[in-house]
Amino acid sequence: PATTVVAQLVGTPRINLFPAQRSASGFTVAGSPLHLNGTQGLSAAHLPDQFTFGIRPEDVVISETGSFSGRVALMEPLGVETIIHIRLGELVLLSIVPGTMPYGIDTDIRFDIAPERLHCFGLDGARLAN
């Protein structure tokens, strides 16, 4: 998507958008322990100090061997898929998975974020180009 407005209009549930800060080896997501290295072709050197990080719920992949961990805050079973709300510090990240999942509220959960599917936007809402 070219802007955060367009990113929010496309897809259900909506894209996860969070304030982020560049670091020496990638970026951190404000209010959470989330630190990512890859940025879909953007090197950390090309990122501004502050920006908006976006990831679609389908690109937050639940995996027992996932690199990240959080806690299930809410489950929304929709029949053919389930929306999982994952709490990471002050942040709630949405994931969407096929079918139902055997997790309950306050269950620890591991997940990965597809590094090739990250979206970075400037504070003005425009997509950042490399």
C-alpha positions as CSV (number, residue, x, y, z in Angstrom):
1,P,0.0,0.0,0.0
2,A,1.1,3.5,-0.8
3,T,-0.1,5.0,2.5
4,T,-1.4,4.0,5.9
5,V,-4.9,5.1,4.9
6,V,-4.9,2.6,2.0
7,A,-3.3,-0.1,4.1
8,Q,-6.2,0.3,6.6
9,L,-8.9,0.2,4.0
10,V,-7.8,-3.2,2.5
11,G,-8.1,-6.4,4.4
12,T,-10.1,-7.8,7.3
13,P,-9.0,-7.7,10.0
14,R,-7.1,-4.4,9.5
15,I,-3.4,-4.2,9.2
16,N,-1.4,-3.9,12.4
17,L,0.2,-0.4,12.5
18,F,2.5,0.7,15.3
19,P,5.0,3.4,16.0
20,A,8.6,2.2,15.6
21,Q,12.1,3.4,16.2
22,R,15.2,2.6,14.1
23,S,18.0,0.8,16.0
24,A,21.5,-0.1,15.0
25,S,20.4,-3.6,13.8
26,G,16.8,-2.9,12.6
27,F,14.0,-1.4,14.6
28,T,11.9,-1.8,17.7
29,V,8.2,-1.4,18.1
30,A,7.2,1.1,20.7
31,G,5.6,-0.3,23.9
32,S,6.7,-3.8,23.2
33,P,9.8,-6.1,23.4
34,L,9.4,-6.6,19.6
35,H,12.7,-6.1,17.7
36,L,12.9,-6.8,14.0
37,N,15.9,-6.9,11.7
38,G,14.4,-7.2,8.2
39,T,12.3,-4.4,6.5
40,Q,11.3,-5.6,3.1
41,G,14.3,-4.3,1.2
42,L,14.9,-1.3,3.4
43,S,18.1,-1.4,5.3
44,A,18.1,0.1,8.8
45,A,20.2,2.9,7.4
46,H,17.3,4.0,5.1
47,L,14.8,4.2,7.9
48,P,14.1,7.5,9.6
49,D,14.6,7.6,13.4
50,Q,10.8,7.3,13.9
51,F,8.3,5.7,11.6
52,T,5.2,3.5,11.4
53,F,5.6,-0.3,11.2
54,G,2.8,-2.3,9.5
55,I,2.2,-6.1,9.3
56,R,-0.9,-7.8,8.1
57,P,-2.5,-10.3,10.5
58,E,-2.0,-13.2,8.0
59,D,1.7,-12.5,8.1
60,V,1.9,-13.0,11.9
61,V,2.4,-16.8,11.8
62,I,1.7,-18.9,14.9
63,S,4.5,-21.4,15.4
64,E,5.7,-23.5,18.4
65,T,9.2,-22.6,17.4
66,G,8.5,-18.9,16.6
67,S,11.1,-16.2,17.3
68,F,8.7,-14.1,19.3
69,S,6.4,-14.7,22.2
70,G,3.3,-13.1,23.6
71,R,0.2,-13.9,25.5
72,V,-3.3,-14.5,24.0
73,A,-5.5,-11.6,25.0
74,L,-8.5,-12.5,22.9
75,M,-9.7,-15.2,20.5
76,E,-12.3,-14.6,17.8
77,P,-13.3,-17.9,16.2
78,L,-15.0,-17.1,12.9
79,G,-15.5,-20.7,11.7
80,V,-13.1,-21.1,8.8
81,E,-10.5,-18.9,10.6
82,T,-9.7,-17.5,14.0
83,I,-8.4,-14.0,14.8
84,I,-5.9,-14.1,17.7
85,H,-5.1,-11.0,19.7
86,I,-1.5,-11.3,21.0
87,R,-0.4,-9.1,23.9
88,L,3.3,-8.0,23.8
89,G,3.9,-5.4,26.6
90,E,1.5,-2.5,25.8
91,L,1.0,-3.7,22.3
92,V,-1.8,-6.0,20.9
93,L,-0.9,-7.7,17.6
94,L,-3.5,-9.4,15.5
95,S,-2.9,-12.7,13.8
96,I,-5.3,-14.7,11.6
97,V,-5.1,-18.4,11.3
98,P,-7.1,-21.0,9.5
99,G,-9.6,-23.1,11.5
100,T,-9.6,-23.0,15.3
101,M,-6.6,-22.9,17.6
102,P,-6.2,-24.8,20.9
103,Y,-5.3,-21.7,22.9
104,G,-7.1,-20.0,25.7
105,I,-7.0,-16.5,27.1
106,D,-3.7,-15.7,28.9
107,T,-2.0,-18.6,27.2
108,D,1.7,-18.0,26.2
109,I,2.1,-18.2,22.4
110,R,5.0,-18.2,20.0
111,F,4.9,-16.7,16.5
112,D,7.0,-15.4,13.6
113,I,6.6,-12.3,11.5
114,A,7.2,-12.8,7.8
115,P,10.2,-10.4,7.2
116,E,9.5,-10.1,3.5
117,R,6.0,-8.8,4.3
118,L,6.8,-5.9,6.5
119,H,5.5,-2.4,5.6
120,C,7.2,0.8,6.7
121,F,5.6,4.3,6.5
122,G,6.8,7.7,7.3
123,L,5.1,9.7,10.1
124,D,3.2,11.5,7.3
125,G,1.6,8.1,6.4
126,A,3.4,7.6,3.0
127,R,5.2,4.4,2.2
128,L,9.0,4.6,2.7
129,A,11.0,3.7,-0.4
130,N,14.6,2.3,-0.3
